[in-house]
């Protein structure tokens, strides 16, 4: 089960880094707000609908949000599943063993709990990072909304 946790960890942190990079500089050359203004200005001057373009800008900012949420939630569950599987395997191997093998039971439980620990180590920081990025996204959506309002006023005048 630890291979699945490694895969979830790699996917989670790849998505976090990608999302962080996209939200880091929204006003830069390739930033979401710069792109919105650059593409929306001619559209607004031509009398086009900014609503569709605005929604695309919001979607661009929200990229990977749901993926982060799912991966951060799945990691602890995979850890728990690994623990349950390890416990089942350990108790299955005790079937023909004599009484008094507490040391082997303790060792088996310890080994089985490692996957829960890994799941929490992966999931908890992922959840925090996801929430921080979500807050940044919400601030940028408000900024995008202000940019849309400014474009409307610019076209009217």
C-alpha positions, 0 to 999 in steps of 0.5 A: 500500500505504500506504493500508492501513498508514494504515487498520491504524494507525488501527484499531490505535490506536483499539483501544489507546485503547479498551482502555486506557480500559476497563482504566484504572479497573476500580473506577470507576462503569463499571469491569469489577470494579465491574460484576462485584461489583455484578451478582454480589452479588445472584446469589450471594445467590440461590444462582446460579452465579458461574462464568458471570458471572465468565467474562463479566467476564474476557471484558469485560477481554479485549475487543480483545486479539486484535484488537490482536495481529493488527493489530500483527502485520499492520502490518510484513507490509503494509509488507514487501508494499508494499516487494516491490510497489515493487521489482517495479514498479521493476525492471519499469520498468527493462526498456528502460532503458540500463545506468548508471542506478544513481541511478534504481535507488537512488531506486526502492529507497529509495521502496520501503523506505518502506513497510517502515519505516512498517509497523515504525513502526506495528507495533512500538509497537502490539506494546509497547502491546498487551503492556502492556495484556495485563499490566494485564488479567492483574492485573485478572483476578487481582483479579476472581478475588479478588472472586469468592472474597470474594463466595463467603465473604460468601454463606457467612457 
